Amino acid sequence: MNKRTLAIIAGIGYWIIFFAAIFANFMMLERLKQEPELLVGYEPGLVRVGILAFMVTVVFDVVVAWALYVLFKDHPLSLPSMLFRMMHAAIMAVAIFALPLALKLNTSEAILHQVDVFNTIWLIGLFFFGFHLMLLGRILGRPRLIAIFLVIAGIMYAVDTCAHFLLPNYAEHADLFLALVAVPSIFGEMALAVWLLVKGGKALTN
């Protein structure tokens, strides 16, 4: 498989992850937090589809990790970068187990407990994902601006996870941490996804 094909696979995988994650997070999970009993009692189908969307993100995390590894296999950091993303995918898969159990519950407190379990395990996975992004930025090198955003996003993911566990008043700074993670991540990863589809692999085939 040539490098251009691998770049396209990684780029398509990234976009599938983006859309699946947006649906799972904002169409299902956020509503589940706000209206747990209503959603589980009257719209369980939406919860199930959201769970499936999270599962899709795990599958394509593995696909993207593999494609990027083979694409940049000559770089010494490619293997550890792939392993960190694989660790994130594995931990995310474990986290998803908490959500189907919520469908069997009938009180807001019990449902939200399962959501908290999911979020906590996922948060741990994002710590490893942060290291993947840091290494990926170093591997990519150019376009330099994308590489810089990826490294910054990776650092922010790791810092945010640590802050969750180390700061007793994290909730007071949650919006700030969210912005510090979201801005470089959105710019870096979305720009990378576009670059992979448009130019990825072309400069690497010489």
N, C-alpha and C positions, 0 to 999 in steps of 0.2 A: 504494500500500500504506500503510495507516494505521500510526500509531506503536505502537498496542497489538499489532498483528500482528507488527511488527518486534521488539518486546520479547519476545514469545512465541518467535519464531524464534531469537533470541539465547539465551534461557533454555534452550530445548530443545537447542540446539547445545552450550551449556556442559555440560549433563548427559551428552550423548553423549561429549564429550571426556573428562569425568571417568571414566566407566565404561570407555571404550576404553583410556585411559591407565593406569588401575589394572590392567586385565588385561595390557596389553603390558609394563608395568614389573614387576609383582609375580608374575604367573603365568608370564611368559616370560623377561624380561631378567634378573631376579635369579636364576632357576634356571640360566640360561645361564652366568652368572658362576660359580656354584657347581659346576655339573656340565657343563662345556662339551662334552666328548666324548660323554658319555652322552646329552645332549639332542639333539645334532646327529646322532648315530649311530642312536638308537633312538626318538626322538620329534621328528623333523624337522617333522611336521605342526603341532606346537605352536609351533615357531619361526615357521613360515609364517603361522599365524593371528595370532601376536603382531606380526609385521611388518605384516600387513594392518590390525591394530588401530592401529598407529602411523600408517599411511597415512590411516585414518579421522580421526584427530585432526588431521592436516594439513588435510584437506578441510573439516572443521568449524571449524577455526581461521579459515579464509578466510571461511566463512559468517558466523561470529560477528563477525569484523572488519568485514565489509560491513554487517551488520544494525545494529551499534552505530554505525557511521559515519552511516548514513542516519537512525537514531533521534535522534542528537545533532548532525545536520549544521549546525545553526545556531550551534554553539559553535566558536570559532576553533581550538581544539585537537583537534577531531574528526578532521580529515584527518591530521595527523601521528601521532595515536594509532593510526589504522587502518594507516598505512604501517609503523609499528614492529611491529605484530602481523603484518602481511604479510611483513615481513623475517624475523621469527621462523619463520613457516610455511615460507618458502622455504628457509631454512637447515636446518630440521628435515627437509624433503623430501630435501635433499642428504645429510644424516646417515644417513637410512634406507638409502641405497645400500650402506652398509658391511655391513648385516646379511645380505642374501641371499648375499653372498660367503662368509660364515661357514659356510653349508651345504655348501660345496664343500671344506671343510678337514677334516683328521682328527687334528689335534693340539691339545691344550688351549692351548698358547702361541699358535698361529696364530689360533684362534677368539677368544681373549681380546683379541688385538691388534685384531681387527675390532670387538669390543665397545668397546674404548678409543677407536678412531677415531670410532665412533658417538657415544659420550658426549662427546668433546671438541668435535665439531662442534655437537652439541645444546646444549652448555654456552654456546657462543658465541651461539647463537640465543636462549637465555634472557636474555642481556644485553639484547638488543633488546626482548624480551618485558617485561622489567622497566620499561623506559621507557614501553611501552604502558600498563602498570598505573598508573604514576605519573600519566600524563596522563589516564587514564580516571577515576582518583579525583578529579582536579581538575574534569573534565567533569561527573561525576555530582553532586558537591556534597552532595546529600541522597539517601538517609539518610546523615547525617554519619558515623556509626560505620563503615558499609560503606566509604565514601569514604576514611576514614583508614586502614583496614586495607589497602585496595588500594594506597594510596601507600606505606605501610610495606613491603608485600610487594614492590612494584616496586623500591624502594631496596635491599631485601635480595637480590633476584635479581641486580641489578647488582653489588652488593658481593661476593656469593658468587663470581660469575664472575671478578671482578678478583682476589679472594683465591686462587682456583685457580691463576692464572697468576703471581701476585706473591709468594706465600708458599711458600718451599721446604719448610716443615714443615706444609703445609695439612692433611695426613692426621691430624696430632695434634689439630686443631681441627674436623675434619669434622663430628662430631656436633653441635657447637655451631652451626656454620653451617647445618646441615640444619634444626635447630630454628628458627633465626632466619628461615629462608625458609619453612618448612612452616607454622608456626603462623599468621602473618598471611595467608598465601596461602590456606590452607584456610578460615579464617573469612571473609576478604574475598571470595574468588571464589565459594564455595558460597553465601554470603549474597546475593551479587549475583545468582546464578543463580535463587535462590528469589524474590528481589524482582522480577526481570524477568518471571517467570511469574505472580506474584500481583498486582503493582502497576505494573510497568513500562509506560510509555506512557500510563497513565491521567491522571497529573498533567501530562503533556506535551501533551495534546490541546486544552487550553483556549487 
